Amino acid sequence: MAGVKGRVTLVTGAGRGIGRVTAELLSSRGARVMAVARSENELKSLGVDYVAADLGTPDGCALAVKQIHDRLGPVSVLVCNHGIGSAHERVIWEQAPDIWRETMRINLDGPFFLSRIVVRDMITQGYGRLVFTSSTAGQKAEYAGSAYTSSKHGLLGLMRSIARDAGSHGVTSNAVLPGWVQTSMADKSARAEAAQQGITLEEVWKKRAALYPAGRVVTPKEVAEVIAFLASEESSGVNGEAVTVALGGLV
């Protein structure tokens, strides 16, 4: 199978968690990976080309694409995984407008800015794969998370719009919707929840694991494997789809 071999691939949010595991997995399968995150220190040990950039701004997105063009060539695959969580959010009547704006800037504006640039590369090549990391919160709202939930719902709209706009050019656009994954971002919300409820961090994760039939949370590798398929040549028949990776759980 051709998979992703030789494909110039931009992976965002690659410093840790799902993004890091995805960058490592795609690289191991022959993709020519450029990793992007805000922290250079997190990227240095990945063993692939990288650039530190703020992908919540048009300039940051343009910088990332210029770097991958200069070093590797036009983009064939975009794994748009970067984002911020909801640990700092409050119920809607207490939600700070600044939190709303910052969440949208990073979780939704950035994917738009990146997509509008790289899809041009893909159309020129007659081939492209875009994979967005949304969340089960992209389909079902979480408590005290209006900004995060709205941004992840919006990301699915963006994904589907690209699928319609670019589908006739050999380009597919899909999303993964992970359930709880024990990453550093999810740990922040777990710590906030533990403090609010007066329980331990371990108890929070046990409660989260109990939401799924398997009695555990999803691993970053499990999400990365689905991303890798959607990023591959073999996924050509899948376009405009939101794939839940949550062990059969409802949230």
Backbone as a ProteinNet text record, in pm:
[ID]
protein_1_A
[PRIMARY]
MAGVKGRVTLVTGAGRGIGRVTAELLSSRGARVMAVARSENELKSLGVDYVAADLGTPDGCALAVKQIHDRLGPVSVLVCNHGIGSAHERVIWEQAPDIWRETMRINLDGPFFLSRIVVRDMITQGYGRLVFTSSTAGQKAEYAGSAYTSSKHGLLGLMRSIARDAGSHGVTSNAVLPGWVQTSMADKSARAEAAQQGITLEEVWKKRAALYPAGRVVTPKEVAEVIAFLASEESSGVNGEAVTVALGGLV
[TERTIARY]
84	0	87.3	41.9	119.6	116.5	2.9	-6.4	25.8	128.7	172	315.7	372.3	514.9	548	645.6	693	606.9	494.3	403.8	452.6	458.4	496.6	380	406.3	300.3	326.1	228.8	236.4	150.4	212.2	140.1	148.2	33.4	32.3	2.2	38.1	22.8	106.7	224.5	305.4	403.5	400.9	496.8	468.9	342.5	305.9	173	133.9	3	-21.8	-144.5	-185.6	-101	-72.3	4.7	144.3	207.8	343.8	345	252.8	246.1	213.7	127.6	92.3	212.6	287.5	406.1	506.4	526.8	619.7	569.9	440.5	383.7	392.6	353.7	357.7	500.5	592.6	732.5	784.5	745.1	790.7	736.6	628.5	568.1	608.2	708.1	767.3	721.2	633.4	592.8	708.1	712.3	812.8	747.5	771.3	693.1	760.7	681.7	720.1	627.1	684.2	607.8	601.2	485.6	466.3	402.4	452.3	392.8	446.8	395.6	444.5	576.4	602.8	723	831	940.3	1051.3	1112.3	1115.5	1175	1105.2	973.7	899.5	923.9	962.5	978.8	1118	1216.5	1356.1	1383.3	1317.7	1348.6	1267.8	1187.9	1102.1	1179.1	1286.3	1362.9	1309.9	1225.9	1176.8	1196.5	1179	1182.4	1074	1103.5	1003.7	1017.3	909.8	912.3	821.2	866	784.3	705.3	572.8	488	357.8	300.7	167.7	66.9	-4.9	-96.6	-234	-244.9	-368.6	-366.8	-263.1	-251.1	-225.1	-268.8	-237.5	-87.1	-11.5	133.9	198.9	153.2	209.3	182.1	62.3	27.3	108.6	124.1	203.5	348.9	403.2	539.8	557.1	463.7	473.4	471.8	383.4	373.8	497.3	548.5	670.5	787	798.3	907.9	898.1	778.8	766.3	789.3	746.8	775.7	926.1	995.5	1139	1218.6	1176.1	1254.7	1210	1079.6	1029.3	949.3	884.1	804.4	658.2	573.8	430.8	365.3	264.3	198.9	99.1	109.7	12.2	-83.7	-36.8	-117.5	-109.2	-224.7	-230.8	-302.2	-232.6	-295.3	-306.5	-426.8	-450.3	-497.1	-403.3	-428	-415.1	-360.8	-334	-463.5	-454.9	-572.6	-550	-642.3	-640.5	-769.1	-762.5	-874.5	-966.6	-1042	-1147.6	-1129.7	-1012.3	-993.6	-1016.4	-991.3	-1001.9	-1137.6	-1231.3	-1361.7	-1458.4	-1567.5	-1671.9	-1808	-1911.7	-2046.3	-2071.3	-2163.6	-2177.4	-2197.7	-2272.6	-2297.4	-2177	-2076.2	-1952.3	-1834.5	-1860.1	-1753.2	-1696.4	-1563.9	-1498.1	-1490.1	-1527.4	-1516.3	-1374.9	-1273.9	-1135.8	-1107.5	-1164.3	-1145.1	-1211.5	-1330.5	-1399.1	-1313.6	-1265.4	-1188.7	-1058.6	-987.9	-861.6	-883.9	-989.5	-1019.5	-1051.7	-1133.2	-1166.5	-1044.3	-960.1	-839	-752.2	-734.6	-645	-716.4	-835.6	-902.7	-976.1	-1012.5	-1091.5	-1029.8	-984.5	-922.9	-796.6	-711.2	-587	-609.7	-697.9	-727.1	-777.7	-856.7	-902.1	-785.4	-699.9	-586.5	-495.4	-466.7	-379.1	-442.7	-568.3	-635.4	-641.5	-672.9	-689.2	-557.3	-444.5	-314.8	-280.4	-287.7	-237.1	-328.6	-457.8	-546.4	-506.6	-450.7	-401.5	-292.1	-201	-97.9	-161.9	-261.9	-324.4	-397.8	-467.3	-538.4	-440.3	-328.5	-226.6	-172.3	-156.6	-105.3	-212.2	-339.2	-446.6	-459.4	-407.5	-409.3	-394.6	-470.3	-452.2	-534.1	-485.5	-554.9	-549.7	-666.6	-673.5	-742.4	-681.8	-740.3	-738.9	-855.9	-869.9	-899.9	-834.5	-867	-972.7	-1095.6	-1203.6	-1212.1	-1327.1	-1348.5	-1490.6	-1519.5	-1659	-1740.1	-1671.7	-1737.9	-1777.5	-1732.5	-1775.4	-1914.5	-1967.5	-2102.3	-2194.3	-2135.7	-2215.3	-2148.3	-2223	-2164.6	-2117	-2006.7	-1961	-2002.9	-2009.3	-2048.2	-1937.7	-1976.5	-1881.5	-1769.2	-1809.1	-1709.4	-1763.9	-1831.8	-1898.8	-1801.5	-1684	-1587.3	-1527.5	-1482.1	-1422	-1523.8	-1643.6	-1747.2	-1782.8	-1799.2	-1834.9	-1723.2	-1598.4	-1486.4	-1476.9	-1503.3	-1493.7	-1611.7	-1730.8	-1841.6	-1806.5	-1751.5	-1715.2	-1610.9	-1518.6	-1413.5	-1473	-1580.2	-1645.7	-1711.6	-1766.6	-1822.6	-1716.5	-1600.8	-1489.7	-1446	-1430.8	-1388.1	-1483.6	-1613.5	-1712.4	-1717.4	-1695.2	-1692.4	-1576	-1459.9	-1343.7	-1369.7	-1435.2	-1467.5	-1551	-1645.6	-1729.3	-1652.1	-1575.6	-1504.9	-1397.1	-1322.3	-1201.6	-1215.2	-1329.7	-1345.5	-1327.2	-1355.9	-1341.9	-1197.9	-1106.1	-964.9	-875	-934.4	-854.1	-818.2	-890.2	-861.9	-972.6	-936	-1034.4	-1010.9	-1118.6	-1113.5	-1201	-1140.5	-1210.9	-1165.7	-1231.7	-1196.2	-1202.2	-1122	-1133.4	-1191.5	-1273.3	-1335.2	-1297.3	-1184.7	-1144.9	-1234.7	-1253.3	-1308.7	-1196.6	-1210.3	-1103.4	-975.3	-868	-733.7	-645.9	-565.2	-486.5	-361.6	-381.2	-273.1	-254.3	-152.2	-128.4	-242.4	-304.1	-416.1	-536.7	-564.8	-676.3	-648.9	-522.1	-485.6	-517.6	-506.2	-538.9	-685.2	-771.9	-913.8	-943.4	-869.4	-888.5	-849.1	-741.3	-698.7	-800.7	-854.5	-957	-1081.2	-1119.4	-1237.1	-1213.5	-1092.9	-1060.6	-1069.9	-1018.1	-1023	-1166.5	-1248.3	-1387.5	-1467.8	-1439.4	-1518.9	-1456.8	-1335.6	-1269	-1230	-1190.7	-1146.2	-1006	-946.6	-810.6	-811.1	-695.2	-678.8	-706.8	-659.2	-680.7	-829.1	-904.7	-1048.5	-1119.1	-1071.4	-1129.9	-1110	-989.2	-961.8	-1036.8	-1061	-1142	-1285.7	-1337.8	-1473	-1480.1	-1378.1	-1375.9	-1367.1	-1285.2	-1272.6	-1404.8	-1480.9	-1608.2	-1713.7	-1689.4	-1783.3	-1782.2	-1680	-1661.2	-1677.9	-1737.5	-1757.2	-1628.1	-1517.2	-1389.4	-1334	-1393.4	-1347.7	-1214.1	-1177.1	-1053	-1070.5	-973.4	-977.7	-894.7	-913.8	-843.4	-696	-609.4	-467.1	-435.6	-333	-292.1	-261.9	-204.7	-170.7	-295.8	-403.1	-526.7	-583.7	-575.4	-621.7	-528.9	-398.9	-300.8	-317.4	-354	-372.8	-489.5	-595.5	-709.7	-670.3	-597.5	-547.8	-460.9	-372.7	-281.8	-358.8	-466.4	-547.7	-611.5	-671.5	-738.1	-638.6	-512.4	-406.4	-347.2	-388.2	-325.2	-397.5	-330.6	-391	-509.7	-503.9	-608.9	-741.9	-743.3	-867.9	-944	-915	-971.6	-1123.4	-1187.8	-1333.1	-1401.8	-1323.6	-1379.4	-1359.4	-1467.8	-1457.6	-1573.8	-1541	-1643.7	-1696.4	-1618.3	-1665.9	-1602	-1681	-1633	-1627	-1507.3	-1487.7	-1463.5	-1556.6	-1542.8	-1445.9	-1351.1	-1254.5	-1270.6	-1369.6	-1405.7	-1451.2	-1400.3	-1423.2	-1570.2	-1653.9	-1796.3	-1872.5	-1803.7	-1870.3	-1958.7	-2046.3	-2141.2	-2093	-1984.3	-1935.8	-1788.4
-120.1	0	124.9	226.6	350.7	430.1	429	497.6	645	685.6	825.7	840.7	734.7	735.5	846.6	928.4	1036.3	1161	1158	1272	1380	1503.9	1617.2	1647.2	1638.8	1637.2	1739.4	1823.4	1923.4	1876.8	1858.2	1814.8	1925.9	1978.4	2086.5	2032.3	2111.3	2065.2	1942.2	1938.5	1816.7	1806.9	1902.4	1899.7	1793.5	1755.6	1657.6	1591.7	1495.2	1433.2	1367.9	1379.4	1314.7	1361.9	1491.4	1545	1487.4	1473.9	1419.1	1272.9	1195.4	1053.9	1040.1	1127	1123	1157.3	1260.3	1298	1182.9	1117.9	1005.3	888.9	861.3	749.3	772.5	891.7	920.4	920.4	973.8	972.6	829.6	743.8	604	530	581.6	518.7	586.2	672.2	727.4	864.9	928	1064.3	1160.1	1268.4	1373	1479.6	1468.8	1543	1672.4	1778.2	1902.3	1916.6	1926	1938.1	2084.2	2126.3	2265	2266.8	2355	2382.7	2517.2	2567.3	2696.3	2683.1	2566	2547	2472.5	2541.8	2477.8	2366.1	2383.5	2281.8	2146.9	2149.9	2024.6	1958.9	2037.4	1985.5	1929.4	1978.1	1944.1	1794.4	1722.2	1580	1488.2	1545.4	1463.3	1388.2	1448.1	1383.3	1407.1	1510.9	1549.7	1700	1750	1894.4	1960.4	2077.8	2144.3	2295.3	2364.4	2509.4	2547.9	2641.4	2694.7	2813.5	2810.8	2918.2	2923.2	3042.2	3061.5	3046.9	2936	2907.1	2968.5	3058.9	3133.2	3265.8	3289.2	3414	3382.6	3468.6	3447.7	3443.7	3529.1	3532.4	3402.6	3348.5	3222.9	3108	3104.8	3000.2	3014.9	3137.7	3161.9	3121.5	3149.3	3110.7	2959.4	2886.3	2740.4	2685.2	2736.8	2686.6	2725.6	2845.9	2886.8	2795.5	2762.7	2676.2	2536.9	2482.6	2348.4	2354	2462.7	2479.9	2485.1	2566.7	2586.8	2459.6	2381.5	2264.6	2134.9	2117.5	1988.6	1996.6	2109.8	2123.6	2149.7	2151.5	2177.3	2071.9	2114.7	2027.1	1934.1	1805.5	1706.3	1663.3	1669.9	1624.8	1728.7	1768.2	1853.9	1778.3	1759.4	1708.2	1826.2	1879.1	2001.7	1961.7	1954	1895.2	1994.5	2113.3	2205	2257.6	2300.7	2357.1	2376.9	2448.9	2463.9	2405.6	2361.5	2294.2	2387.9	2330.9	2405.6	2413.4	2375.3	2370.9	2506	2614.5	2748.8	2812.3	2738.8	2796.5	2791.1	2868.5	2875.1	2857.2	2841.6	2836.6	2965.2	2961.6	3068	3206	3215	3347.7	3404.1	3320.1	3366.3	3363.7	3320.9	3305.5	3442	3451.5	3576.5	3586.3	3699.8	3715.8	3692.2	3726.2	3703.9	3555	3470.6	3326.3	3276.6	3326.7	3291.4	3328.2	3450.1	3497.2	3419.5	3392.6	3319	3176.5	3112.6	2976.2	2971.4	3065.1	3068.4	3100	3187.9	3224.9	3102.1	3020.9	2905.9	2785	2753.6	2629	2634.9	2755.3	2764.3	2857.4	2975.2	3066.1	3004.6	2947.3	2887.4	2780	2682	2582.4	2643.3	2750.7	2818.2	2880.3	2955.7	3021	2919.1	2809.5	2706.3	2639.8	2604.5	2529.9	2608.7	2737.4	2815.8	2826.4	2814.3	2817.3	2680.7	2575.9	2445.9	2380	2410.7	2350.1	2394.2	2513.1	2557.1	2463.2	2424.5	2326.5	2197	2151.7	2023.4	2025.2	2134.9	2146.4	2145.8	2214.4	2216.2	2075.6	1996.9	1860.7	1760.6	1798.6	1704.9	1597.4	1627.1	1529	1602.6	1560	1618	1545.9	1553.4	1497.7	1600.3	1634.3	1717.6	1637	1634.6	1564.7	1660.7	1686.8	1778.9	1700.9	1740.4	1682	1767.9	1717.3	1782.3	1714.4	1671.3	1611.2	1558.4	1468.1	1431.6	1554.2	1657.4	1785.1	1858.5	1810.2	1865.3	1819.8	1722.3	1674	1683	1680.6	1687.4	1785.3	1884.3	1989.7	1937.2	1992.4	1962.1	2074.7	2043.6	2141.6	2244.8	2370.3	2479.8	2478.4	2471.6	2469.2	2530	2642.3	2699.9	2733.9	2785.1	2823.2	2699.8	2605	2483.3	2405.5	2385.5	2311.6	2378.9	2509.2	2581.6	2574.2	2584.8	2579.2	2442.5	2337.1	2201.9	2169.3	2224.1	2214.2	2288.3	2408.1	2487.9	2421.3	2350.4	2281	2176	2111.9	2013.7	2082.6	2201.2	2276.4	2315.5	2358.5	2392.4	2270.6	2158.6	2035.3	1997	2004.1	1963.9	2061.9	2189	2288.3	2262.5	2230.6	2199.6	2074.3	1976.3	1853	1883.1	1976.4	2014	2098.5	2195	2287.2	2217.4	2128.7	2073	1927.7	1866.9	1724.3	1686.7	1777.6	1746.7	1757	1792.1	1809.5	1700.6	1589.1	1481.7	1506.3	1595.8	1633.8	1580.2	1519.7	1478.9	1555.3	1575.3	1649.6	1576.8	1533.7	1456	1498.2	1445.3	1478.4	1354.4	1355.6	1256.4	1325.5	1252.8	1304.7	1214.7	1241.5	1157.5	1180.9	1074.1	1089.7	1134.1	1104.9	1142.3	1066.9	1141.3	1087	1148.7	1068.2	1122	1192.8	1315.6	1402.8	1514.2	1595.2	1705	1805.9	1826.9	1919.4	1866.4	1736.9	1677.8	1671.8	1657.9	1656.6	1790.6	1900.5	2031.1	2036.9	1987.9	1988.7	1890.4	1779.3	1682.3	1742.1	1818.7	1883.5	1987.4	2062	2160.5	2091.9	1981.6	1906.5	1847.8	1796.9	1740.5	1846.4	1965.6	2074.2	2117.4	2124.2	2166.4	2065.1	1936.8	1831.8	1779.3	1823.8	1777.5	1631.2	1583.7	1445.8	1446.1	1328.3	1319.9	1317.1	1346.4	1340.7	1199.4	1100.2	961.8	926.8	981.3	955.6	1017.5	1134.5	1196.9	1107.7	1056	971.8	839.4	789.3	668.1	694.6	811.4	849.5	862.4	919.7	934.4	798.2	710.7	576.9	501.1	524	453.4	495.1	602.8	646.3	554.7	471.3	391.3	242.5	168.7	25.3	-50.3	-2	-70	-43.6	52.5	82.8	152.7	219.1	294.8	409.9	500.8	609.7	572.4	647.4	622.6	660.3	589.9	624.5	715.9	800.2	881.5	798	680.6	593.2	548.3	520.6	478.1	589.3	711.9	825.4	846.1	836.9	857.5	756.4	634.4	531.7	567.8	623.1	664.4	783.9	879.1	993.3	945	849.6	799.4	737.9	667.4	612.4	724.2	821.5	930.9	1015.7	1013.8	1087.6	1008.8	884.8	796.7	798.2	747	732.6	637.5	538.6	436.6	490.4	611.7	668.3	749.6	729.9	814.9	814.8	710.9	703.9	770.2	827.6	889.2	1039.9	1114.9	1260	1326.6	1428.1	1500.8	1426.8	1333.4	1249.6	1286.9	1271.1	1290.3	1152	1103.9	968.1	973	918.3	917	807.6	844.5	748.4	753	677.7	690.2	557.5	447.3	316.5	282.4	339.1	310.4	390.8	488	569.8	675.3	733.7	833	973.8	995.4	1132.1	1140.3
0	0	0	-71.8	-81.5	48.7	117	245	235.4	310.2	312.1	264.2	210.6	175.6	77.1	114.7	29.9	30.9	98.6	99.5	196.3	147.6	232.2	325.5	455.6	556.5	666	690.4	796.6	912.8	1029.5	1150	1253.3	1292.8	1391	1530.5	1630.6	1768.4	1794.4	1730.1	1728.3	1844.3	1934.4	2044.4	2148.6	2160.8	2263.7	2228.2	2309.1	2295.2	2161.1	2113.5	1988.5	1871	1865.1	1754	1746.3	1859.6	1862.2	1816	1870.7	1832.8	1684.4	1633.8	1491.5	1404.1	1441.6	1364.6	1360.7	1473.9	1480	1394.6	1402	1327.4	1176.9	1131.3	988	935.1	1015.1	974.6	961.6	1055.6	1052.4	930.6	871.8	754.6	624.2	633.7	512.4	471.5	550.1	517.5	545	470	490.9	578.5	707.8	807.6	850.3	854.6	922.1	1042.4	1161.4	1284.6	1326.9	1374.6	1418.8	1557	1641.5	1772.4	1817.5	1926.8	1976.7	2051	2109.9	2190.8	2113.2	2085.6	2015	2097.9	2230.4	2317.6	2303.8	2282.2	2268	2132.4	2034.1	1898.8	1872.6	1945.5	1916.3	1917.9	2007.8	2024.4	1933.2	1843.7	1757.8	1649.6	1601.8	1496.3	1356.7	1340.5	1207.6	1192.4	1069.6	1049	1134.4	1186.5	1269.5	1258.7	1297.7	1309	1424.4	1506.1	1614.6	1561	1578.4	1525.6	1602.7	1609.7	1667.4	1554.7	1553	1443.5	1463.6	1559	1576.7	1504.4	1423	1346.9	1200.5	1109.3	967.7	942.5	1012	991.9	1037.2	1151	1200	1104.9	1048.3	952.8	824.6	778.6	657.9	679.5	799.1	831.5	825.5	885.2	886.2	744.2	659.8	522.8	441.7	462.8	391.6	427.7	556.7	600.7	539.2	532.8	474.4	323.5	258.3	115.2	90.9	171.1	151.2	177	275	315.9	249	229.6	183.3	53	28.4	-93.2	-62.7	-167.3	-149.3	-58.5	14.8	112.2	43.9	75	27.6	137.9	264	377.9	488.9	540	658.3	769.2	880.1	1002.2	1096.7	1109.5	1186	1325.7	1417.2	1548	1663.5	1638.7	1748.6	1809.3	1933.6	1998.8	2147.3	2210	2354.9	2410.7	2535.2	2598.8	2674.3	2766.4	2834.6	2984.9	3034.2	3179.8	3246.7	3175	3231.8	3207.7	3146.3	3114	3231.7	3218.8	3321.2	3253.4	3333	3276.6	3198.6	3103.7	3005.5	3067.7	3177	3233.9	3307.6	3328	3390.3	3292.3	3171.1	3072.2	3031.6	3032.6	2994.1	2841.9	2784.9	2639	2586.7	2666.6	2622.1	2601.9	2687.4	2672.4	2544.8	2518.4	2393.8	2272.7	2270	2154.2	2136.8	2247.9	2238.1	2190	2239.3	2196.3	2048	2001.1	1859.1	1773.4	1822.9	1748.4	1721.3	1820.5	1806.9	1747.3	1798.8	1761.2	1628	1582.7	1460.3	1356.2	1398.6	1301.6	1241.3	1325.3	1276.9	1172.4	1198.2	1094.7	963.7	971.9	850.1	774.9	847	781.2	714.8	786	729.1	607.7	620.7	514.5	385.1	395.4	272.9	195.6	266.5	198.5	139.7	223.5	178.3	75.6	77.9	-21.5	-162.8	-174.8	-306	-357.2	-268	-305.1	-352.7	-279	-307.5	-441.2	-468.7	-595.9	-713	-696.1	-800.9	-827.2	-721	-734	-779.1	-761.6	-790	-685	-565.1	-455.2	-322.9	-223.4	-91	14.6	136.7	251.9	365.4	419.2	538.7	647.8	765.2	879.1	998.6	1053.6	1165.6	1293.4	1402.9	1532.4	1599	1598.6	1671.9	1808.4	1848.5	1979.9	1983.7	2076.6	2095.7	2137.2	2189.7	2219.2	2091.6	1977	1849.5	1809.6	1882.9	1856.1	1977.5	2096.1	2218.1	2314.1	2358.5	2441.2	2576.1	2622.8	2757.2	2851	2978.6	3079.1	3096.6	3107.9	3130.7	3027.4	2901.9	2794.8	2667.6	2679	2561.5	2449.9	2484.1	2380.8	2313.6	2393.5	2338.3	2254.8	2310.7	2240.5	2108.8	2110.7	1988.8	1884.8	1931	1836.5	1770.9	1847.3	1791.1	1700.7	1731.5	1637.3	1507.2	1522.1	1405.2	1319	1382	1306.9	1213.7	1257.6	1170.3	1051.4	1072.8	961.1	860.5	910.4	821.7	742.5	811.6	746.3	633.6	661.4	561	444.1	472.7	365.3	270.3	326.7	242.9	159.7	220.3	147.6	24.4	37.6	-76.2	-176.9	-126.6	-216	-298.5	-233.8	-297.3	-339.6	-314.2	-342.9	-489	-578.5	-721.7	-770.2	-679.7	-716.4	-657.1	-616.5	-557.8	-413.2	-347.9	-208.7	-119.1	-7.4	92.6	222.1	295.4	421.8	522.9	632.9	734.6	873.4	974.6	1112.9	1200.4	1304.2	1410.4	1533.3	1607.1	1727.7	1844.7	1908.6	2022.3	2143.1	2220	2353.6	2446.3	2574.9	2668.2	2635.5	2624.9	2604.2	2712.6	2778.7	2890.1	2837.9	2794.5	2749	2851.1	2831.4	2924.8	2922.7	2804.1	2795.1	2873.4	2857.5	2930.4	3079.5	3116.2	3257.9	3325.4	3249.8	3307	3347.9	3260.5	3294.4	3407.6	3410.2	3517.9	3653	3654	3779.2	3824.7	3728.4	3762.9	3817.9	3755.4	3800.8	3939.2	3963.3	4094.2	4203.4	4173.9	4272.3	4300.6	4196.8	4213.5	4293.5	4274.9	4337.7	4466.9	4496.7	4618.1	4613.8	4494.6	4479.6	4421	4409	4357	4204.5	4146.6	4001.8	3950.8	4025.4	3985	3982.1	4076	4078.9	3958.8	3916.2	3796.7	3675.3	3659.7	3542.4	3550.4	3670.4	3683.8	3640.3	3675.8	3633.8	3482	3424	3278.3	3209.7	3263.2	3204.5	3211.2	3315.6	3333.5	3230.9	3157.5	3054.3	2932.6	2918.9	2799.1	2828.1	2735	2756.5	2788.5	2733.6	2757.4	2897.6	2970.3	3105.6	3111.4	3002.5	2997.5	2900.9	2898.4	2801.3	2678.1	2572.5	2446.8	2461	2390.8	2390.8	2272.4	2284.3	2169.7	2045.3	2063.6	1949.4	1875.6	1949.2	1884.1	1795.5	1842.5	1762.8	1643.4	1667.5	1560.4	1447.6	1480.7	1376.9	1285.3	1341.2	1258.2	1172	1231.3	1154.6	1038.8	1067.2	963.9	847.5	876.3	767.4	685.9	753.2	681.5	602.9	644.4	574.3	458.2	441	343.3	208.7	107.2	-24.9	-21.1	68.4	74.6	126.2	181.5	235.4	131.9	4.6	-101.6	-106.5	-55.9	-59.3	58	148.3	269.7	260.6	260.3	247.6	321.2	400.8	474.5	595.1	649.1	758.7	892.4	997.9	1135.4	1200.9	1226.8	1278.2	1428.8	1505.1	1650.9	1693	1779.7	1834.1	1986.1	2034.5	2176	2235.3	2181.7	2242.1	2257.1	2171.3	2178.4	2282	2344.6	2444.8	2381.2	2460.1	2410	2427.5	2500.7	2524.6	2491.8
[MASK]
+++++++++++++++++++++++++++++++++++++++++++++++++++++++++++++++++++++++++++++++++++++++++++++++++++++++++++++++++++++++++++++++++++++++++++++++++++++++++++++++++++++++++++++++++++++++++++++++++++++++++++++++++++++++++++++++++++++++++++++++++++++++++++

